[in-house]
């Protein structure tokens, strides 16, 4: 008998599933959308993490875990033979050159074995590594810079010196490879071991590394046996066993393998977005199945009368959900992955990271499917439990109304009003109303957050960090953030005079730059020690103050030489107002400053200098020393657009009048800002470009260039944000549509009964429309109160301290969304009511649910 009952239950549940087409469609769409969003977020997050690591590996120039940079050949041999060394590659540094094409990007001449070339992405893709004495392998851009074709057999001329001995030699190209100059902003050249032995004859690497020349030192790049978490400990073991000092040997870990810091932000962002998706998906799927169960109360009651158990009824709901998952989750996984693949290059472009394709990660599909399935099962748990608890008696008496306590009869002079009836109908099922309102609100709030963030882009604030006029002219390398700026002497007075003569140019304001050399004494020595103390503490935070003091006592500070670097800027008179408005300590006296006896202090991380101190330094190592009194301190971060885009540590930066540079024999003009008439900006773009066309070492940017760049980034962010918001908002709208349609269909008899006692069709439609509008109005109330609060705190947290964004309150999301939603609230009930009104009142009254 029991088996017969189970067969009947299965048969009836199958019929119910097939008959419930509307529910199945909505549920399937909900499962697909939820899976799409989850999979897209996992695709972007996991691929971004993997892509960033690959980018970092390429950026650090090697795929290995650690470098021993400055070893003697004997030390390198000991390290290579250590049992913890898993694999390694070897290279010897011959010299570095800044002659010829390497004036802007330094060239480094090495030897390399096959492993080293492979591990450092410098293995020739055309040709091979050098074997003969006159052969050379190099990066392909060097051939371009020398105006040579990318072909084997080309003759390359190099001028360089090794330990004070000059050489001028010709080489035959035996191999070359491509490399991104922005990731590796220097030229790599490999020569043969045969020639290296001759060039290094009589050179002692142990001595050259003491004076920081490093001629002939051996670099060993290696992967270490064991877990990444044990890397530092294992390297310490190698150093201890081989007797090599970490500072002397130049141990350098590859930070690309430190996934913890990189992944925290990605994981946090993924968790937040997925939490929002899960809440939205849960609300929709739960509501769909909850309404379905309530609609089929009599069906479940009938199953109870023929012997179905509570567990069986719960299984019916879960089984129907799983059937929909069989179709919905695979479709969602595919669409979500494709959406993620489309959005990844956009996001990486926004982050200024080159897209590096990676094979599909199986974890994307496993995590996406698992989370989507769990979301569906959790969403169905409540409705399944409800279905199992339905009794036959409850099913017969079910009217679609929530049980309510008895209330006093309401009395009024004007009778029952349509608006009051509509309001009461909403709260007949408070749970259903809450779910719809919450689902709509989540999508709207998220949309508002993204819209507000995108709209908070502050053009003026962004430009202050990049340009302070209409055009910025500088050395080509100045516009690259891949390496610190170094004096290039490419901008000449003649060129700037020609630019000043152009029509519409009001001013050409220059900024000079030099590396100042300050004697290490007094506060400078204290600052150097303090900087070293911070570095030790950062590397080994577990050390006590006493242990750090002991390390400092043993440190040989002579490696720094007898001076430390100061970044010295010379400002034209045009910039004096900017200096004065950014003073944070002291008083700016224009006359005193222009006298050349005073300076302004910028960055000073170690507190080496105080206002009122006298600072003595020279603008070149062998130049005349000059003394200046510190007039005050300025906010150096506010002058970033006029700076060298890096901070020298240990060291500090100072600002002088340009007259102090103009007296030098060969001053370096770092940048020149052109201030022009507004009407002449477009024509000057072309004219300045023409003037610089024959000077590839000088480049320029306009305000329009920076604005276009930032707007492009902002648009890319908007594309990603609004895409996710649109899908989540769609989930909320589907929830509303499903609820409204189900609500009206389930009340066919009730509406017919109202019509039979005198309510007109027009009044019925008005009541249903008002119910929908009330839903939207309550979602509006949540949006205006909680939504704008969430938006304020979320966007403020992101924009605080941002160089390009300032929080901007906006009513635009409200103005944009709610007319559309109100139109939907008006049109949907009327359309559904027309469908149910095709039957006569009598037919609807006789109909059994």
BELNORQUI-V781074 format. One record per backbone hydrogen bond with DSSP energy under -0.5 kcal/mol. NH is the residue of the N-H (numbers start at 1). CO is the residue of the C=O. Records with the same first field share a line. If there is no record, write none. Layout:
# BELNORQUI-V781074
NH: CO + CO
This chain:
# BELNORQUI-V781074
5: 1
6: 2
7: 3
8: 4
9: 5
10: 6
11: 7
12: 8
13: 9
14: 10
15: 11
16: 12
17: 13
18: 14
19: 15
20: 16
21: 19
24: 20
25: 21
26: 22
27: 23
28: 24
29: 25
30: 26
31: 27
32: 28
33: 29
34: 30
35: 31
36: 32
37: 33
38: 34
39: 35
40: 36
41: 37
42: 38
43: 39
44: 40
45: 41
46: 42
47: 43
48: 44
49: 45
50: 46
51: 47
52: 48
53: 49
54: 50
55: 51
56: 52
57: 53
58: 54
59: 55
60: 56
61: 57
62: 57
63: 119
65: 222
66: 222
67: 252
68: 220
69: 67 + 250
70: 249
71: 218
76: 72
77: 73
78: 74
79: 75
80: 76
81: 77
82: 79
85: 82
86: 84 + 223
87: 223
89: 221
91: 219
92: 111
93: 217
94: 92 + 109
95: 109
97: 107
102: 99
103: 100
105: 101
107: 97
108: 187
109: 95
110: 108 + 189
111: 92
113: 90
117: 113
118: 114
119: 115
120: 116
121: 118
122: 117
123: 117
125: 176
126: 176
128: 174
135: 132
136: 172
137: 190
138: 175
139: 188
140: 177
142: 139
143: 139 + 140
144: 140
145: 141
146: 142
147: 144
148: 143
151: 149
153: 173
154: 151
156: 154 + 171
158: 169
160: 167
162: 165
165: 162
166: 164
167: 160
169: 158
171: 156
172: 134
173: 154 + 171
174: 136
175: 136
176: 126
177: 138
181: 179
183: 180
184: 180
186: 184
187: 106
189: 108
190: 137
191: 110
192: 135
196: 192
197: 193
198: 194
199: 195
200: 196
201: 198
203: 200
205: 203
207: 204
208: 204
209: 205
210: 207
211: 207
212: 209
213: 208
214: 208
216: 93
217: 214
218: 71
219: 91
220: 68 + 218
221: 89 + 219
222: 66
223: 87
225: 84
230: 227
231: 228
234: 230
235: 231
236: 232
237: 233
238: 234
239: 235
240: 236
241: 237
242: 238
243: 239
244: 239
249: 245
250: 246
251: 246
252: 67
254: 65
255: 253
257: 254
258: 255
259: 257
262: 258
263: 259
264: 260
265: 261
266: 262
267: 263
268: 264
269: 265
270: 266
271: 267
272: 268
273: 269
274: 270
275: 271
276: 272
277: 273
278: 274
279: 275
280: 276
281: 277
282: 278
283: 279
284: 280
285: 281
286: 282
287: 283
288: 284
289: 285
290: 286
291: 287
292: 288
293: 289
294: 290
295: 291
296: 292
297: 294
300: 296
301: 297
302: 298
303: 299
304: 300
305: 301
306: 302
307: 304
308: 303
313: 309
314: 310
315: 311
316: 312
317: 313
318: 314
319: 315
320: 316
321: 317
322: 318
323: 319
324: 320
325: 321
326: 322
327: 323
328: 324
329: 325
330: 325
331: 327
332: 328
333: 329
334: 330
335: 331
336: 332
337: 333
338: 334
339: 335
340: 336
341: 337
342: 338
343: 339
344: 340
345: 341
346: 342
347: 343
348: 344
349: 345
350: 346
351: 347
352: 349
353: 348
357: 355
362: 360
364: 361
365: 361
366: 362
367: 363
368: 364
369: 365
370: 366
371: 367
372: 368
373: 369
374: 370
375: 371
376: 372
377: 373
378: 374
379: 375
380: 376
381: 377 + 378
382: 378
383: 379
384: 380
385: 381
386: 382
387: 383
388: 384
389: 385
390: 386 + 387
395: 391
396: 392
397: 393
398: 394
402: 428
421: 417
422: 418
423: 419
424: 420
425: 421
426: 422
427: 423
428: 425
429: 426
430: 427
433: 429
434: 430
435: 431
436: 432
437: 433
438: 434
439: 435
440: 436
441: 437
442: 438
443: 439
444: 440
445: 441
446: 442
447: 443
448: 444
449: 445
450: 446
451: 447
452: 448
453: 449
454: 450
455: 451
456: 452 + 453
457: 454
458: 804
459: 457
462: 458
463: 459
464: 460
465: 461 + 462
466: 463
467: 463
470: 674
471: 674
472: 701
473: 672
474: 699
475: 670
476: 697
478: 475
479: 475 + 476
480: 477
481: 479
485: 644
491: 669
492: 490
496: 492
497: 493
498: 494
499: 495
500: 496
501: 497
502: 499
505: 502
506: 504 + 675
507: 675
509: 673
510: 508
511: 671
512: 570
513: 668
514: 568
516: 514 + 566
517: 618
518: 516 + 564
520: 562
521: 519
524: 521
526: 522
527: 523
528: 524
529: 525
530: 526
531: 527
532: 528
533: 529
534: 530
535: 531
536: 532
537: 533
538: 534
539: 535
540: 536
543: 540
548: 544
549: 545
550: 546
551: 547
552: 548
553: 549
554: 550
555: 551 + 552
557: 555
559: 556
560: 557
561: 558
563: 560
564: 518
566: 516
567: 652
568: 514 + 566
569: 567 + 654
570: 512
571: 656
572: 510
575: 572
576: 573
579: 575
580: 576
581: 577
582: 578 + 579
583: 580
584: 633
585: 633
587: 631
589: 587
590: 588
593: 589
594: 590
595: 591 + 592
596: 593
597: 592
599: 629
600: 655
601: 632
602: 653
607: 604
612: 630
613: 610
615: 628
617: 626
618: 517
623: 620
626: 617
628: 615
629: 597
630: 613
631: 599 + 629
632: 599
633: 585
634: 601
635: 582
636: 634
638: 635
639: 636
640: 637
641: 464
642: 639
643: 640
649: 647
652: 565
653: 603
654: 567
655: 600
656: 569
658: 571
660: 657
661: 658
662: 658
663: 659
664: 661
667: 664
669: 491 + 667
670: 511 + 668
671: 511
672: 473
673: 509
674: 471
675: 507 + 673
676: 674
677: 504
680: 677
681: 677 + 678
684: 680
685: 681
686: 682
687: 683
688: 684
689: 685
690: 686
691: 687
692: 688
693: 689 + 690
695: 692
698: 695
699: 474
701: 472
703: 470
706: 702
707: 703
708: 704
709: 705
710: 706
711: 707
712: 708
713: 709
714: 710
715: 711
716: 712
717: 713
718: 714
719: 715
720: 716
721: 717
722: 718
723: 719
724: 720
725: 721
726: 722
727: 723
728: 724
729: 725
730: 726
731: 727
732: 728
733: 729
734: 730
735: 731
736: 732
737: 733
738: 734
739: 735
740: 736
741: 737
742: 738
743: 739
744: 740
745: 741
746: 742
747: 743 + 744
748: 745
751: 747
752: 748
753: 749
754: 750
755: 751
756: 752
757: 753
758: 755
759: 754
764: 760
765: 761
766: 762
767: 763
768: 764
769: 765
770: 766
771: 767
772: 768
773: 769
774: 770
775: 771
776: 772
777: 773
778: 774
779: 775
780: 776
781: 777
782: 778
783: 779
784: 780
785: 781
786: 782
787: 782
788: 783
789: 785
790: 786
791: 787
792: 788
793: 789
794: 790
795: 791
796: 792
797: 793
798: 794
799: 795
800: 796
802: 799
806: 456
815: 811
816: 812
817: 813
818: 814
819: 815
820: 816
821: 817
822: 818
823: 819
824: 820
825: 821
826: 822
827: 823
828: 824
829: 825
830: 826
831: 827
832: 828
833: 829
834: 830
835: 831
836: 832
837: 833
838: 835
839: 836
844: 840
845: 841
846: 842
847: 843
